[in-house]
């Protein structure tokens, strides 16, 4: 069991990962894996666009690193902290890696597989059921994403405006 101070600390580390994505114009999603002793053994941030790889979600990269660290595909008694609700692929990876628990921040109404679209963690027939703690620092996690998309839209608008201006000035020269 983590204390609220510890949970805050680990979520901050997941947010730090998300910031790395944001700094590279990638949707800011970050994840970390913590072992039973409280050591961070895996980190990851969304790199889908950067790598042009559909599976390069934050959770997958953090899980891969943790497996490498432990030299095992089983992450027994380990916990995952992620800023956004895991998608179906990541929920599948979490189940396959036998993670003990998942803490996440914001819900993902379009792709979330922990209750928003489906709840894979609640499917009884699966052989493993991680504990799920939803909405940890939800406001911070949500606003990080909202701000990112707002900035993207503003940038696109500015680009369009500039293109229009350039067109107008070049037609004046004509
Ligand atoms: Zn995912």
Backbone and ligand atoms as CSV (ligand in chain L), in Angstrom:
chain,resi,resn,atom,element,x,y,z
A,1,UNK,N,N,0.847,-1.212,0.000
A,1,UNK,CA,C,0.000,0.000,0.000
A,1,UNK,C,C,0.878,1.256,0.000
A,2,UNK,N,N,0.584,2.136,-0.924
A,2,UNK,CA,C,1.338,3.383,-0.973
A,2,UNK,C,C,0.651,4.446,-0.124
A,3,UNK,N,N,1.455,5.282,0.502
A,3,UNK,CA,C,0.890,6.423,1.228
A,3,UNK,C,C,0.485,7.470,0.189
A,4,UNK,N,N,-0.304,8.432,0.593
A,4,UNK,CA,C,-0.724,9.448,-0.381
A,4,UNK,C,C,0.485,10.261,-0.860
A,5,UNK,N,N,1.496,10.416,-0.003
A,5,UNK,CA,C,2.729,11.115,-0.400
A,5,UNK,C,C,3.444,10.340,-1.516
A,6,UNK,N,N,3.503,9.011,-1.324
A,6,UNK,CA,C,4.165,8.162,-2.322
A,6,UNK,C,C,3.409,8.201,-3.651
A,7,UNK,N,N,2.087,8.113,-3.557
A,7,UNK,CA,C,1.277,8.147,-4.785
A,7,UNK,C,C,1.497,9.453,-5.530
A,8,UNK,N,N,1.575,10.529,-4.759
A,8,UNK,CA,C,1.808,11.849,-5.364
A,8,UNK,C,C,3.167,11.843,-6.078
A,9,UNK,N,N,4.164,11.326,-5.380
A,9,UNK,CA,C,5.522,11.280,-5.928
A,9,UNK,C,C,5.556,10.491,-7.254
A,10,UNK,N,N,4.927,9.321,-7.265
A,10,UNK,CA,C,4.959,8.492,-8.473
A,10,UNK,C,C,4.148,9.119,-9.603
A,11,UNK,N,N,3.043,9.749,-9.250
A,11,UNK,CA,C,2.261,10.419,-10.303
A,11,UNK,C,C,3.067,11.585,-10.885
A,12,UNK,N,N,3.810,12.282,-10.024
A,12,UNK,CA,C,4.657,13.378,-10.510
A,12,UNK,C,C,5.674,12.844,-11.528
A,13,UNK,N,N,6.203,11.655,-11.256
A,13,UNK,CA,C,7.169,11.061,-12.186
A,13,UNK,C,C,6.491,10.714,-13.514
A,14,UNK,N,N,5.246,10.245,-13.432
A,14,UNK,CA,C,4.498,9.946,-14.667
A,14,UNK,C,C,4.228,11.252,-15.432
A,15,UNK,N,N,3.896,12.307,-14.707
A,15,UNK,CA,C,3.692,13.612,-15.354
A,15,UNK,C,C,4.981,14.109,-16.012
A,16,UNK,N,N,6.114,13.848,-15.350
A,16,UNK,CA,C,7.407,14.255,-15.913
A,16,UNK,C,C,7.648,13.536,-17.240
A,17,UNK,N,N,7.238,12.274,-17.314
A,17,UNK,CA,C,7.348,11.525,-18.577
A,17,UNK,C,C,6.450,12.150,-19.647
A,18,UNK,N,N,5.223,12.487,-19.231
A,18,UNK,CA,C,4.276,13.104,-20.168
A,18,UNK,C,C,4.841,14.414,-20.729
A,19,UNK,N,N,5.554,15.163,-19.869
A,19,UNK,CA,C,6.162,16.442,-20.294
A,19,UNK,C,C,7.208,16.219,-21.383
A,20,UNK,N,N,7.897,15.093,-21.300
A,20,UNK,CA,C,8.908,14.769,-22.324
A,20,UNK,C,C,8.231,14.614,-23.681
A,21,UNK,N,N,7.044,13.999,-23.665
A,21,UNK,CA,C,6.287,13.834,-24.905
A,21,UNK,C,C,5.856,15.202,-25.423
A,22,UNK,N,N,5.307,15.997,-24.525
A,22,UNK,CA,C,4.807,17.326,-24.890
A,22,UNK,C,C,5.907,18.182,-25.517
A,23,UNK,N,N,7.111,18.099,-24.949
A,23,UNK,CA,C,8.241,18.892,-25.443
A,23,UNK,C,C,8.586,18.525,-26.882
A,24,UNK,N,N,8.116,17.362,-27.327
A,24,UNK,CA,C,8.402,16.913,-28.700
A,24,UNK,C,C,7.130,16.894,-29.549
A,25,UNK,N,N,6.160,17.724,-29.138
A,25,UNK,CA,C,4.887,17.860,-29.861
A,25,UNK,C,C,4.109,16.554,-29.958
A,26,UNK,N,N,4.289,15.711,-28.989
A,26,UNK,CA,C,3.590,14.418,-28.942
A,26,UNK,C,C,2.507,14.526,-27.868
A,27,UNK,N,N,1.389,13.876,-28.035
A,27,UNK,CA,C,0.316,13.920,-27.025
A,27,UNK,C,C,0.905,13.519,-25.661
A,28,UNK,N,N,0.773,14.410,-24.653
A,28,UNK,CA,C,1.450,14.158,-23.376
A,28,UNK,C,C,0.810,13.070,-22.525
A,29,UNK,N,N,1.372,11.885,-22.605
A,29,UNK,CA,C,0.955,10.756,-21.774
A,29,UNK,C,C,2.240,10.108,-21.247
A,30,UNK,N,N,2.286,9.892,-19.934
A,30,UNK,CA,C,3.485,9.313,-19.335
A,30,UNK,C,C,3.129,8.189,-18.385
A,31,UNK,N,N,4.057,7.246,-18.227
A,31,UNK,CA,C,3.815,6.104,-17.341
A,31,UNK,C,C,5.109,5.673,-16.670
A,32,UNK,N,N,4.970,5.116,-15.470
A,32,UNK,CA,C,6.123,4.506,-14.797
A,32,UNK,C,C,5.686,3.201,-14.132
A,33,UNK,N,N,6.650,2.306,-13.953
A,33,UNK,CA,C,6.398,1.047,-13.239
A,33,UNK,C,C,7.257,1.056,-11.972
A,34,UNK,N,N,6.636,0.699,-10.862
A,34,UNK,CA,C,7.307,0.699,-9.558
A,34,UNK,C,C,7.330,-0.733,-9.026
A,35,UNK,N,N,8.498,-1.172,-8.540
A,35,UNK,CA,C,8.597,-2.539,-8.004
A,35,UNK,C,C,8.108,-2.578,-6.546
A,36,UNK,N,N,8.008,-3.780,-5.946
A,36,UNK,CA,C,7.454,-3.859,-4.582
A,36,UNK,C,C,8.252,-3.080,-3.531
A,37,UNK,N,N,9.527,-2.800,-3.830
A,37,UNK,CA,C,10.337,-2.030,-2.872
A,37,UNK,C,C,10.165,-0.523,-3.062
A,38,UNK,N,N,9.409,-0.169,-4.104
A,38,UNK,CA,C,9.195,1.258,-4.348
A,38,UNK,C,C,10.167,1.863,-5.341
A,39,UNK,N,N,10.982,1.011,-5.950
A,39,UNK,CA,C,11.945,1.503,-6.950
A,39,UNK,C,C,11.266,1.656,-8.307
A,40,UNK,N,N,11.597,2.718,-9.014
A,40,UNK,CA,C,11.072,2.890,-10.369
A,40,UNK,C,C,11.906,2.024,-11.300
A,41,UNK,N,N,11.259,1.060,-11.963
A,41,UNK,CA,C,12.010,0.127,-12.812
A,41,UNK,C,C,11.675,0.279,-14.299
A,42,UNK,N,N,10.710,1.151,-14.598
A,42,UNK,CA,C,10.389,1.392,-16.009
A,42,UNK,C,C,9.732,2.740,-16.183
A,43,UNK,N,N,10.091,3.407,-17.270
A,43,UNK,CA,C,9.489,4.705,-17.584
A,43,UNK,C,C,9.129,4.715,-19.056
A,44,UNK,N,N,8.111,5.479,-19.396
A,44,UNK,CA,C,7.787,5.593,-20.814
A,44,UNK,C,C,6.882,6.773,-21.068
A,45,UNK,N,N,6.966,7.300,-22.267
A,45,UNK,CA,C,6.028,8.339,-22.684
A,45,UNK,C,C,5.594,8.057,-24.111
A,46,UNK,N,N,4.431,8.585,-24.440
A,46,UNK,CA,C,3.858,8.350,-25.749
A,46,UNK,C,C,4.817,8.783,-26.863
A,47,UNK,N,N,5.166,7.886,-27.774
A,47,UNK,CA,C,6.092,8.176,-28.870
A,47,UNK,C,C,5.515,7.712,-30.220
A,48,UNK,N,N,4.186,7.645,-30.276
A,48,UNK,CA,C,3.532,7.117,-31.472
A,48,UNK,C,C,3.921,7.867,-32.746
A,49,UNK,N,N,3.856,9.195,-32.670
A,49,UNK,CA,C,4.198,10.005,-33.849
A,49,UNK,C,C,5.713,10.033,-34.062
A,50,UNK,N,N,6.447,10.185,-32.982
A,50,UNK,CA,C,7.909,10.286,-33.069
A,50,UNK,C,C,8.507,9.072,-33.758
A,51,UNK,N,N,8.016,7.885,-33.383
A,51,UNK,CA,C,8.568,6.641,-33.920
A,51,UNK,C,C,7.750,6.092,-35.085
A,52,UNK,N,N,6.565,6.688,-35.321
A,52,UNK,CA,C,5.639,6.129,-36.308
A,52,UNK,C,C,5.369,4.654,-36.049
A,53,UNK,N,N,5.094,4.355,-34.779
A,53,UNK,CA,C,4.791,2.976,-34.380
A,53,UNK,C,C,3.499,3.012,-33.557
A,54,UNK,N,N,2.495,2.305,-34.022
A,54,UNK,CA,C,1.173,2.340,-33.387
A,54,UNK,C,C,1.184,1.846,-31.944
A,55,UNK,N,N,2.131,0.978,-31.617
A,55,UNK,CA,C,2.130,0.377,-30.277
A,55,UNK,C,C,2.993,1.151,-29.269
A,56,UNK,N,N,3.616,2.230,-29.682
A,56,UNK,CA,C,4.510,2.937,-28.759
A,56,UNK,C,C,3.784,3.874,-27.795
A,57,UNK,N,N,2.860,3.309,-27.043
A,57,UNK,CA,C,2.174,4.045,-25.979
A,57,UNK,C,C,3.068,4.056,-24.734
A,58,UNK,N,N,2.824,5.033,-23.861
A,58,UNK,CA,C,3.626,5.204,-22.641
A,58,UNK,C,C,3.693,3.920,-21.804
A,59,UNK,N,N,2.532,3.287,-21.617
A,59,UNK,CA,C,2.478,2.096,-20.755
A,59,UNK,C,C,3.303,0.949,-21.329
A,60,UNK,N,N,3.187,0.738,-22.653
A,60,UNK,CA,C,3.926,-0.366,-23.289
A,60,UNK,C,C,5.430,-0.156,-23.109
A,61,UNK,N,N,5.888,1.073,-23.324
A,61,UNK,CA,C,7.323,1.350,-23.216
A,61,UNK,C,C,7.796,1.198,-21.767
A,62,UNK,N,N,6.964,1.640,-20.815
A,62,UNK,CA,C,7.330,1.502,-19.392
A,62,UNK,C,C,7.363,0.022,-18.988
A,63,UNK,N,N,6.380,-0.742,-19.464
A,63,UNK,CA,C,6.333,-2.186,-19.160
A,63,UNK,C,C,7.546,-2.897,-19.775
A,64,UNK,N,N,7.855,-2.552,-21.029
A,64,UNK,CA,C,9.010,-3.179,-21.693
A,64,UNK,C,C,10.296,-2.921,-20.910
A,65,UNK,N,N,10.455,-1.682,-20.455
A,65,UNK,CA,C,11.669,-1.344,-19.713
A,65,UNK,C,C,11.709,-2.097,-18.376
A,66,UNK,N,N,10.547,-2.192,-17.725
A,66,UNK,CA,C,10.485,-2.889,-16.433
A,66,UNK,C,C,10.829,-4.376,-16.598
A,67,UNK,N,N,10.327,-4.988,-17.672
A,67,UNK,CA,C,10.630,-6.404,-17.940
A,67,UNK,C,C,12.123,-6.589,-18.167
A,68,UNK,N,N,12.710,-5.612,-18.853
A,68,UNK,CA,C,14.144,-5.661,-19.114
A,68,UNK,C,C,14.913,-5.531,-17.797
A,69,UNK,N,N,14.474,-4.595,-16.961
A,69,UNK,CA,C,15.137,-4.372,-15.667
A,69,UNK,C,C,15.098,-5.631,-14.814
A,70,UNK,N,N,13.925,-6.269,-14.754
A,70,UNK,CA,C,13.782,-7.466,-13.904
A,70,UNK,C,C,14.216,-8.742,-14.619
A,71,UNK,N,N,14.474,-8.601,-15.922
A,71,UNK,CA,C,14.777,-9.758,-16.752
A,71,UNK,C,C,13.686,-10.821,-16.612
A,72,UNK,N,N,12.444,-10.348,-16.669
A,72,UNK,CA,C,11.285,-11.235,-16.525
A,72,UNK,C,C,10.078,-10.573,-17.181
A,73,UNK,N,N,9.217,-11.400,-17.786
A,73,UNK,CA,C,7.993,-10.826,-18.347
A,73,UNK,C,C,6.922,-10.657,-17.292
A,74,UNK,N,N,7.156,-11.268,-16.121
A,74,UNK,CA,C,6.182,-11.154,-15.031
A,74,UNK,C,C,6.547,-9.994,-14.127
A,75,UNK,N,N,5.635,-9.034,-14.040
A,75,UNK,CA,C,5.875,-7.886,-13.158
A,75,UNK,C,C,5.019,-8.054,-11.893
A,76,UNK,N,N,5.220,-9.188,-11.260
A,76,UNK,CA,C,4.415,-9.545,-10.079
A,76,UNK,C,C,4.656,-8.549,-8.949
A,77,UNK,N,N,3.581,-8.114,-8.325
A,77,UNK,CA,C,3.629,-7.161,-7.206
A,77,UNK,C,C,4.140,-5.783,-7.611
A,78,UNK,N,N,4.206,-5.523,-8.909
A,78,UNK,CA,C,4.615,-4.193,-9.369
A,78,UNK,C,C,3.371,-3.353,-9.677
A,79,UNK,N,N,3.559,-2.046,-9.652
A,79,UNK,CA,C,2.451,-1.115,-9.893
A,79,UNK,C,C,2.770,-0.213,-11.071
A,80,UNK,N,N,1.728,0.157,-11.791
A,80,UNK,CA,C,1.898,1.073,-12.921
A,80,UNK,C,C,1.150,2.368,-12.629
A,81,UNK,N,N,1.822,3.478,-12.836
A,81,UNK,CA,C,1.195,4.794,-12.719
A,81,UNK,C,C,1.171,5.406,-14.112
A,82,UNK,N,N,0.011,5.843,-14.550
A,82,UNK,CA,C,-0.097,6.426,-15.893
A,82,UNK,C,C,-1.050,7.625,-15.846
A,83,UNK,N,N,-0.763,8.620,-16.678
A,83,UNK,CA,C,-1.537,9.868,-16.606
A,83,UNK,C,C,-2.924,9.736,-17.237
A,84,UNK,N,N,-3.096,8.796,-18.174
A,84,UNK,CA,C,-4.380,8.628,-18.863
A,84,UNK,C,C,-4.860,7.176,-18.758
A,85,UNK,N,N,-6.150,7.006,-18.738
A,85,UNK,CA,C,-6.748,5.655,-18.703
A,85,UNK,C,C,-6.164,4.789,-19.827
A,86,UNK,N,N,-5.702,3.581,-19.510
A,86,UNK,CA,C,-5.114,2.723,-20.539
A,86,UNK,C,C,-6.119,2.330,-21.636
A,87,UNK,N,N,-5.609,2.193,-22.854
A,87,UNK,CA,C,-6.433,1.729,-23.974
A,87,UNK,C,C,-6.513,0.198,-23.925
A,88,UNK,N,N,-7.206,-0.406,-24.873
A,88,UNK,CA,C,-7.379,-1.863,-24.878
A,88,UNK,C,C,-6.030,-2.586,-25.007
A,89,UNK,N,N,-5.165,-2.055,-25.853
A,89,UNK,CA,C,-3.848,-2.689,-26.046
A,89,UNK,C,C,-3.045,-2.651,-24.743
A,90,UNK,N,N,-3.027,-1.490,-24.104
A,90,UNK,CA,C,-2.236,-1.338,-22.876
A,90,UNK,C,C,-2.853,-2.113,-21.717
A,91,UNK,N,N,-4.179,-2.143,-21.648
A,91,UNK,CA,C,-4.835,-2.938,-20.601
A,91,UNK,C,C,-4.454,-4.405,-20.800
A,92,UNK,N,N,-4.411,-4.856,-22.047
A,92,UNK,CA,C,-3.994,-6.224,-22.369
A,92,UNK,C,C,-2.567,-6.477,-21.916
A,93,UNK,N,N,-1.687,-5.511,-22.154
A,93,UNK,CA,C,-0.282,-5.652,-21.750
A,93,UNK,C,C,-0.167,-5.691,-20.227
A,94,UNK,N,N,-0.972,-4.894,-19.551
A,94,UNK,CA,C,-0.975,-4.849,-18.079
A,94,UNK,C,C,-1.392,-6.210,-17.514
A,95,UNK,N,N,-2.421,-6.801,-18.123
A,95,UNK,CA,C,-2.888,-8.122,-17.691
A,95,UNK,C,C,-1.807,-9.179,-17.975
A,96,UNK,N,N,-1.236,-9.106,-19.182
A,96,UNK,CA,C,-0.214,-10.084,-19.563
A,96,UNK,C,C,1.033,-9.998,-18.702
A,97,UNK,N,N,1.372,-8.792,-18.253
A,97,UNK,CA,C,2.575,-8.600,-17.433
A,97,UNK,C,C,2.303,-8.907,-15.963
A,98,UNK,N,N,1.040,-9.239,-15.636
A,98,UNK,CA,C,0.658,-9.602,-14.259
A,98,UNK,C,C,0.892,-8.470,-13.259
A,99,UNK,N,N,0.731,-7.262,-13.718
A,99,UNK,CA,C,0.906,-6.132,-12.796
A,99,UNK,C,C,-0.124,-6.203,-11.675
A,100,UNK,N,N,0.295,-5.796,-10.487
A,100,UNK,CA,C,-0.592,-5.907,-9.332
A,100,UNK,C,C,-1.657,-4.817,-9.351
A,101,UNK,N,N,-1.223,-3.590,-9.671
A,101,UNK,CA,C,-2.185,-2.497,-9.632
A,101,UNK,C,C,-1.871,-1.404,-10.633
A,102,UNK,N,N,-2.905,-0.678,-10.993
A,102,UNK,CA,C,-2.803,0.401,-11.974
A,102,UNK,C,C,-3.415,1.663,-11.371
A,103,UNK,N,N,-2.654,2.732,-11.390
A,103,UNK,CA,C,-3.162,4.027,-10.955
A,103,UNK,C,C,-3.215,4.918,-12.190
A,104,UNK,N,N,-4.348,5.537,-12.462
A,104,UNK,CA,C,-4.342,6.466,-13.592
A,104,UNK,C,C,-5.075,7.765,-13.293
A,105,UNK,N,N,-4.742,8.780,-14.095
A,105,UNK,CA,C,-5.270,10.121,-13.860
A,105,UNK,C,C,-6.588,10.385,-14.563
A,106,UNK,N,N,-6.504,10.762,-15.831
A,106,UNK,CA,C,-7.705,11.196,-16.560
A,106,UNK,C,C,-8.401,10.035,-17.253
A,107,UNK,N,N,-9.726,10.086,-17.352
A,107,UNK,CA,C,-10.427,9.069,-18.144
A,107,UNK,C,C,-10.234,9.351,-19.634
A,108,UNK,N,N,-10.309,8.310,-20.454
A,108,UNK,CA,C,-10.229,8.487,-21.903
A,108,UNK,C,C,-11.550,8.000,-22.498
A,109,UNK,N,N,-12.444,8.956,-22.751
A,109,UNK,CA,C,-13.798,8.598,-23.179
A,109,UNK,C,C,-13.838,7.941,-24.563
A,110,UNK,N,N,-12.772,8.161,-25.360
A,110,UNK,CA,C,-12.786,7.605,-26.724
A,110,UNK,C,C,-12.116,6.240,-26.821
A,111,UNK,N,N,-11.185,5.952,-25.915
A,111,UNK,CA,C,-10.417,4.708,-26.073
A,111,UNK,C,C,-10.145,3.978,-24.765
A,112,UNK,N,N,-10.617,4.491,-23.658
A,112,UNK,CA,C,-10.297,3.905,-22.358
A,112,UNK,C,C,-10.852,2.502,-22.174
A,113,UNK,N,N,-9.976,1.599,-21.725
A,113,UNK,CA,C,-10.392,0.204,-21.538
A,113,UNK,C,C,-10.449,-0.166,-20.062
A,114,UNK,N,N,-10.657,0.850,-19.238
A,114,UNK,CA,C,-10.824,0.586,-17.803
A,114,UNK,C,C,-12.142,1.175,-17.322
A,115,UNK,N,N,-13.150,1.091,-18.215
A,115,UNK,CA,C,-14.473,1.551,-17.827
A,115,UNK,C,C,-15.102,2.551,-18.780
A,116,UNK,N,N,-14.269,3.343,-19.499
A,116,UNK,CA,C,-14.849,4.375,-20.368
A,116,UNK,C,C,-15.515,3.787,-21.613
A,117,UNK,N,N,-14.789,2.938,-22.323
A,117,UNK,CA,C,-15.354,2.276,-23.513
A,117,UNK,C,C,-15.694,0.831,-23.178
A,118,UNK,N,N,-14.707,0.150,-22.610
A,118,UNK,CA,C,-14.908,-1.208,-22.060
A,118,UNK,C,C,-14.157,-1.262,-20.731
A,119,UNK,N,N,-14.352,-2.326,-19.984
A,119,UNK,CA,C,-13.560,-2.510,-18.773
A,119,UNK,C,C,-12.929,-3.895,-18.805
A,120,UNK,N,N,-11.746,-3.942,-19.403
A,120,UNK,CA,C,-11.072,-5.236,-19.549
A,120,UNK,C,C,-10.605,-5.786,-18.206
A,121,UNK,N,N,-10.337,-4.893,-17.267
A,121,UNK,CA,C,-9.855,-5.351,-15.956
A,121,UNK,C,C,-10.961,-6.050,-15.156
A,122,UNK,N,N,-12.196,-5.840,-15.588
A,122,UNK,CA,C,-13.325,-6.433,-14.854
A,122,UNK,C,C,-13.835,-7.721,-15.502
A,123,UNK,N,N,-13.193,-8.126,-16.612
A,123,UNK,CA,C,-13.645,-9.350,-17.279
A,123,UNK,C,C,-13.218,-10.560,-16.452
A,124,UNK,N,N,-14.185,-11.236,-15.907
A,124,UNK,CA,C,-13.907,-12.321,-14.961
A,124,UNK,C,C,-13.122,-13.471,-15.570
A,125,UNK,N,N,-13.378,-13.731,-16.866
A,125,UNK,CA,C,-12.754,-14.907,-17.487
A,125,UNK,C,C,-11.249,-14.773,-17.656
A,126,UNK,N,N,-10.727,-13.532,-17.629
A,126,UNK,CA,C,-9.270,-13.396,-17.699
A,126,UNK,C,C,-8.656,-14.000,-16.433
A,127,UNK,N,N,-7.404,-14.458,-16.592
A,127,UNK,CA,C,-6.768,-15.147,-15.461
A,127,UNK,C,C,-6.086,-14.195,-14.480
A,128,UNK,N,N,-6.062,-12.906,-14.783
A,128,UNK,CA,C,-5.397,-11.965,-13.890
A,128,UNK,C,C,-6.199,-10.667,-13.815
A,129,UNK,N,N,-6.333,-10.148,-12.608
A,129,UNK,CA,C,-7.133,-8.927,-12.414
A,129,UNK,C,C,-6.398,-7.910,-11.565
A,130,UNK,N,N,-5.738,-6.966,-12.217
A,130,UNK,CA,C,-5.055,-5.947,-11.426
A,130,UNK,C,C,-6.058,-5.048,-10.703
A,131,UNK,N,N,-5.636,-4.543,-9.586
A,131,UNK,CA,C,-6.472,-3.570,-8.883
A,131,UNK,C,C,-6.348,-2.239,-9.623
A,132,UNK,N,N,-7.428,-1.522,-9.728
A,132,UNK,CA,C,-7.389,-0.263,-10.479
A,132,UNK,C,C,-7.804,0.893,-9.580
A,133,UNK,N,N,-6.977,1.933,-9.581
A,133,UNK,CA,C,-7.301,3.147,-8.825
A,133,UNK,C,C,-7.444,4.278,-9.845
A,134,UNK,N,N,-8.658,4.758,-9.997
A,134,UNK,CA,C,-8.973,5.730,-11.040
A,134,UNK,C,C,-8.928,7.162,-10.513
A,135,UNK,N,N,-8.620,8.070,-11.425
A,135,UNK,CA,C,-8.775,9.498,-11.123
A,135,UNK,C,C,-7.762,10.076,-10.163
A,136,UNK,N,N,-6.549,9.488,-10.143
A,136,UNK,CA,C,-5.492,10.024,-9.289
A,136,UNK,C,C,-4.908,11.278,-9.966
A,137,UNK,N,N,-5.021,12.420,-9.310
A,137,UNK,CA,C,-4.631,13.716,-9.905
A,137,UNK,C,C,-5.304,13.918,-11.267
A,138,UNK,N,N,-6.568,13.583,-11.284
A,138,UNK,CA,C,-7.349,13.638,-12.509
A,138,UNK,C,C,-7.364,15.033,-13.158
A,139,UNK,N,N,-7.548,16.067,-12.341
A,139,UNK,CA,C,-7.645,17.426,-12.898
A,139,UNK,C,C,-6.360,17.828,-13.593
A,140,UNK,N,N,-5.248,17.546,-12.948
A,140,UNK,CA,C,-3.955,17.887,-13.536
A,140,UNK,C,C,-3.757,17.103,-14.841
A,141,UNK,N,N,-4.085,15.815,-14.794
A,141,UNK,CA,C,-3.917,14.959,-15.962
A,141,UNK,C,C,-4.802,15.433,-17.119
A,142,UNK,N,N,-6.040,15.796,-16.802
A,142,UNK,CA,C,-6.967,16.251,-17.849
A,142,UNK,C,C,-6.536,17.581,-18.432
A,143,UNK,N,N,-6.136,18.517,-17.554
A,143,UNK,CA,C,-5.802,19.850,-18.068
A,143,UNK,C,C,-4.528,19.821,-18.901
A,144,UNK,N,N,-3.632,18.896,-18.584
A,144,UNK,CA,C,-2.416,18.758,-19.378
A,144,UNK,C,C,-2.769,18.427,-20.833
A,145,UNK,N,N,-3.726,17.517,-20.994
A,145,UNK,CA,C,-4.154,17.109,-22.336
A,145,UNK,C,C,-4.956,18.228,-23.021
A,146,UNK,N,N,-5.864,18.838,-22.260
A,146,UNK,CA,C,-6.692,19.908,-22.833
A,146,UNK,C,C,-5.797,21.047,-23.319
A,147,UNK,N,N,-4.821,21.436,-22.477
A,147,UNK,CA,C,-3.916,22.529,-22.862
A,147,UNK,C,C,-3.103,22.174,-24.097
A,148,UNK,N,N,-2.690,20.929,-24.159
A,148,UNK,CA,C,-1.895,20.490,-25.321
A,148,UNK,C,C,-2.704,20.647,-26.612
A,149,UNK,N,N,-3.951,20.160,-26.593
A,149,UNK,CA,C,-4.766,20.230,-27.813
A,149,UNK,C,C,-5.158,21.670,-28.140
A,150,UNK,N,N,-5.318,22.488,-27.103
A,150,UNK,CA,C,-5.628,23.902,-27.324
A,150,UNK,C,C,-4.451,24.585,-28.038
A,151,UNK,N,N,-3.250,24.301,-27.566
A,151,UNK,CA,C,-2.052,24.881,-28.177
A,151,UNK,C,C,-1.906,24.419,-29.618
A,152,UNK,N,N,-2.146,23.148,-29.860
A,152,UNK,CA,C,-2.056,22.599,-31.223
A,152,UNK,C,C,-3.026,23.340,-32.146
A,153,UNK,N,N,-4.267,23.504,-31.669
A,153,UNK,CA,C,-5.273,24.185,-32.497
A,153,UNK,C,C,-4.871,25.626,-32.771
A,154,UNK,N,N,-4.323,26.308,-31.743
A,154,UNK,CA,C,-3.891,27.704,-31.900
A,154,UNK,C,C,-2.768,27.790,-32.928
A,155,UNK,N,N,-1.849,26.845,-32.863
A,155,UNK,CA,C,-0.719,26.817,-33.800
A,155,UNK,C,C,-1.216,26.626,-35.232
A,156,UNK,N,N,-2.201,25.718,-35.381
A,156,UNK,CA,C,-2.741,25.440,-36.718
A,156,UNK,C,C,-3.442,26.671,-37.280
A,157,UNK,N,N,-4.157,27.374,-36.401
A,157,UNK,CA,C,-4.883,28.575,-36.796
A,157,UNK,C,C,-3.892,29.637,-37.270
A,158,UNK,N,N,-2.818,29.787,-36.501
A,158,UNK,CA,C,-1.784,30.774,-36.817
A,158,UNK,C,C,-1.148,30.461,-38.171
A,159,UNK,N,N,-0.918,29.186,-38.398
A,159,UNK,CA,C,-0.308,28.724,-39.642
A,159,UNK,C,C,-1.196,29.101,-40.836
A,160,UNK,N,N,-2.493,28.831,-40.675
A,160,UNK,CA,C,-3.466,29.119,-41.731
A,160,UNK,C,C,-3.515,30.609,-42.029
A,161,UNK,N,N,-3.516,31.397,-40.946
A,161,UNK,CA,C,-3.583,32.848,-41.057
A,161,UNK,C,C,-2.367,33.374,-41.810
A,162,UNK,N,N,-1.201,32.836,-41.457
A,162,UNK,CA,C,0.052,33.250,-42.095
A,162,UNK,C,C,0.031,32.908,-43.576
A,163,UNK,N,N,-0.473,31.717,-43.884
A,163,UNK,CA,C,-0.543,31.277,-45.282
A,163,UNK,C,C,-1.445,32.221,-46.070
A,164,UNK,N,N,-2.518,32.635,-45.441
A,164,UNK,CA,C,-3.476,33.555,-46.055
A,164,UNK,C,C,-2.803,34.909,-46.311
A,165,UNK,N,N,-2.083,35.383,-45.288
A,165,UNK,CA,C,-1.381,36.673,-45.389
A,165,UNK,C,C,-0.362,36.645,-46.513
A,166,UNK,N,N,0.386,35.532,-46.560
A,166,UNK,CA,C,1.412,35.389,-47.598
A,166,UNK,C,C,0.787,35.436,-48.990
A,167,UNK,N,N,-0.345,34.782,-49.107
A,167,UNK,CA,C,-1.061,34.734,-50.376
A,167,UNK,C,C,-1.509,36.143,-50.772
A,168,UNK,N,N,-2.037,36.856,-49.782
A,168,UNK,CA,C,-2.534,38.220,-50.025
A,168,UNK,C,C,-1.399,39.130,-50.445
A,169,UNK,N,N,-0.240,39.036,-49.753
A,169,UNK,CA,C,0.859,39.935,-50.082
A,169,UNK,C,C,1.472,39.579,-51.430
A,170,UNK,N,N,1.491,38.298,-51.768
A,170,UNK,CA,C,2.088,37.928,-53.062
A,170,UNK,C,C,1.164,38.359,-54.200
A,171,UNK,N,N,-0.138,38.361,-53.954
A,171,UNK,CA,C,-1.046,38.796,-55.026
A,171,UNK,C,C,-0.969,40.301,-55.210
A,172,UNK,N,N,-0.579,41.020,-54.135
A,172,UNK,CA,C,-0.408,42.461,-54.270
A,172,UNK,C,C,0.774,42.769,-55.187
A,173,UNK,N,N,1.841,41.969,-55.036
A,173,UNK,CA,C,3.033,42.168,-55.881
A,173,UNK,C,C,2.666,41.959,-57.345
A,174,UNK,N,N,1.808,40.966,-57.564
A,174,UNK,CA,C,1.382,40.693,-58.944
A,174,UNK,C,C,0.665,41.926,-59.489
L,1,ZN,ZN,ZN,-2.431,2.409,-24.851
